């Protein structure tokens, strides 16, 4: 079996000494990671903003629903009148 020092020595010899790290690659990947993090934070903030707008719209819709129900009953009443159907055609309900 391998001991921990053998594994560490093998990794250091094989991975790092034979393939030296290019610092430009490291900086480029760090910069790309930072840009992606900024994009992720921006999208998260935008999603929160949209969620707040949607909740405000839904609150307004909940306030309008009773008025819509009243308007529908009025429209049904108007559709029953002969004058309405002669002027505007058949009832859309």
N, C-alpha and C positions, 0 to 999 in steps of 0.2 A: 504494500500500500504506500501511497504517497503521504508524506508529512506536509504540514502546512508550510513550512519553509521551502520545501521542494516545489510546491505549487506556486508559491509567491516568486521564487527565483525563475521558474519556467515562464510565468506570465511577464515578468519584468524583462527577461532576456528575449522572449519571442515577440511580445507585443510592442514594447516601447523602444527597445534598442534597434530592432530590425526595421521598425516603422516609426520613425520620429514624427512627432506631431508638427503639423504646419500651423503656425500661429495665425496666419491669414484665414485658414479654414475655421479655426476656433473662433476668431472674431466675427467672421461672417455668420456662423451658426448662432453665436450669441446675439448678434444684431437681428437676425431673422426671428429668433425666439422672442426678443423684446418687442419687435413689431407685431408679432402674432398676439402677444399678451395685451398690447395696446388695442388692437382690433377687437379682441375678446372683451375687454373692459368696455369699449365703446358700444359694442353690440348688446352687452348686458344692460348698460344704462339706457339704451334706446328701447330695449324690451320692457324695462320697468316703466318708462315713460308711456309707451303704448298701452301697457296694462292699466295704468291709471286713467288714461283717456277712455279706454273701453269700459272700465267700471263706472266712470261718470256718465257715459252714454247709456249704460244699462240702468243706472238709477233714474235717468230721465225717462227711459222707456217704461219703467215700472210706474212712474207717475202718470204717464199718458194712457196706459192700458184701460183704466176705468172710463176715461173720456172716450176712448175708441169704442168700448162696449156700448156706451150711451149713443154714440153716433150711429152704430150699426142698427140699434133698435129703431132709431129715427129713420134711417134709410129703409128698413123693412116696412115701416109704417107708410113712408112715401111711396114705396113700390106698389102698395095695395091700392093706391088711388088711381082711378082710370085716367085722370088728366096727366099724371106723370108718365104712364106707359104710352099714352098717345103722343106726347111731346118728345120724350127721350128714348123711346123704344122699350124693349123688354128689360126687366130688372136684372142687374148684374149678379145678384145673389142667387 
